[in-house]
Amino acid sequence: MRARTARVGLTLVELVLAIGLLSLLMLAVFQLFDRSISVWRRGETRRALLEQASVVLESLSLDLAGLEPGTQGDFLLEWVRFDTDGDGLPETKWPRLRLVRQASGAEMARAAAGGLVALEKATESAETNAVAREPVLFPTANPGLLEVVWTIQPASLTQPEARVEGVIYRGERPTTELSSKSFLASDFFGASHRPPAGATDEVTGGLLWMSILCAGQTSVVNDGWRLGDALDTVATSWDAHGRGRANRDAHPFNEPHVGQPKAKGRALIPRRVRIELEFERPVDRLRRTKLVQAIDNQEGLLQVDDGRRVPTEKGSYVLVDAEWMQITSIDDGRVTVRRAQRGTTAAPHAGGAMVHWGTALSREVTVATYREDWNL
C-alpha cells in the first residue's frame, strides 16, 4: 500500500477565508481607531476654543464689573453692519462697546504706558534678559477712570470662508488723557466703522458670534434672559445718557431698553450683563462641511456633503454666509434648520457655501455698584 504524501500549506479556499477574516479584523480596528481619534480631536478643539473664549470673557468681565455710574461715567453698546462681500449692502453685524470704568493705580499706570501690548512687550523683554532679572515696573499712579473700547472687525473682505469671522480689538485710555481723542467722541469711528490707527490692540480672531445682553432696573433674569419690549425683559443695546447714540436704523438690536429711565446727569448703567461668545479657529474650517446644492430664502432643509461635520446637539446654531440657522434635526446629510436666527435675515445661499459653527461660552457679570441687589 502506497504511503500517502503529507499535505503541506493552505488550499485556495482557506487562503481566501483567512484574507477575508483578516480584512474584517483590520476594518474593525481601523474604525475603532478612527472613532477614538475623532473623539480626541473634538475634545482638543473644544478645549482650545473654550480657552480662547475664557481669555476674552475674563478681560471683558473686569471692564464691565467696574462700570462708573457717576457724572463722568458712560456706557454705549451698539450694533454696526459691515459689507463683507462687496455688493454694496452691509450684511454682517457685530456689537461695539464703549465705556468708562473705575481703575486701580496699577491699571492707570499700565494705560499711561501704552496698554496691554506695552505690558506684554515689557514682560517678554524681562523674561529674555535673564541676567538682569529686573522686575517690570510702571510708574506709580493713583486710582482713576479709564475709557475702554471693544470693537470687532471682519477678518477678511476677500476670502469667502473667512469673512464671516470677526477679529476682536480692545483699547484703553485715561479719561484725563488730552493727547488722544476720546473713545466716546461721535467721530471716533470713521465711516468704515474702524477706529483710528493705534487706538486699539488685537485681542483674538476667529469670532463667529458675540452677544452682550443688558439687564435694566426692571429686568428679571432669574428665570432666563429674555429679549422683548416688556419691562421685565433685557436689551441688546444701551445708551447710558439716553442721547440716542445707538442707531436704530442700522439694526433692530439697537432698540433701547423699554424700562430705561431718562438720564439726569449721571450715567445710567446696566445692573447685570450677560456675555456669550462663539469661536471657530482657522484649522477648524478645514473640517467643516459645505452645501451640496443651493437654497432659497425659504428652504428649511440643508443638503450637506458630510452630516457628521455639523453639531449633533439639537438646538445648536450654524452660520451660512451671514445667516444664522438653528438645527432642529439631522438625518445623515440632510439637516433641518430654523432660518434667520440671532437677528439675521434669511437669504439665498449658493451650493458650496461653508457651514460654520463653533463652541459657545457664556458668563454673567454683576456691575459692582449693584452687587447688593443680587445679595453678592
C-alpha positions, 0 to 999 in steps of 0.5 A: 500500500502506497504511503500517502504524501503529507499535505503541506500549506493552505488550499485556495479556499482557506487562503481566501477565508483567512484574507477575508477574516483578516480584512474584517479584523483590520476594518474593525480596528481601523474604525475603532481607531478612527472613532477614538481619534475623532473623539480626541480631536473634538475634545482638543478643539473644544478645549482650545476654543473654550480657552480662547473664549475664557481669555476674552470673557475674563478681560471683558468681565473686569471692564464691565464689573467696574462700570462708573455710574457717576457724572463722568461715567458712560456706557454705549453698546451698539450694533454696526453692519459691515459689507463683507462681500462687496455688493454694496449692502452691509450684511454682517453685524457685530456689537461695539462697546464703549465705556468708562470704568473705575481703575486701580493705580496699577491699571492707570499706570499700565494705560499711561504706558501704552496698554496691554501690548506695552505690558506684554512687550515689557514682560517678554523683554524681562523674561529674555534678559535673564541676567538682569532679572529686573522686575517690570515696573510702571510708574506709580499712579493713583486710582482713576477712570479709564475709557475702554473700547471693544470693537470687532472687525471682519477678518477678511473682505476677500476670502469667502470662508473667512469673512464671516469671522470677526477679529476682536480689538480692545483699547484703553485710555485715561479719561484725563488723557488730552493727547488722544481723542476720546473713545466716546467722541461721535467721530471716533469711528470713521465711516468704515466703522474702524477706529483710528490707527493705534487706538486699539490692540488685537485681542483674538480672531476667529469670532463667529458670534458675540452677544452682550445682553443688558439687564435694566432696573426692571429686568428679571433674569432669574428665570432666563434672559429674555429679549422683548419690549416688556419691562421685565425683559433685557436689551441688546443695546444701551445708551447710558445718557439716553442721547440716542447714540445707538442707531436704530436704523442700522439694526433692530438690536439697537432698540433701547431698553423699554424700562430705561429711565431718562438720564439726569446727569449721571450715567445710567448703567446696566445692573447685570450683563450677560456675555456669550461668545462663539469661536471657530479657529482657522484649522477648524474650517478645514473640517467643516462641511459645505452645501451640496446644492443651493437654497432659497430664502425659504428652504428649511432643509440643508443638503450637506456633503458630510452630516457628521461635520455639523453639531449633533446637539439639537438646538445648536446654531450654524452660520451660512454666509451671514445667516444664522440657522438653528438645527432642529434635526439631522438625518445623515446629510440632510439637516433641518434648520430654523432660518434667520436666527440671532437677528439675521435675515434669511437669504439665498445661499449658493451650493458650496457655501461653508457651514460654520459653527463653533463652541459657545461660552457664556458668563454673567457679570454683576456691575459692582455698584449693584452687587447688593441687589443680587445679595453678592 
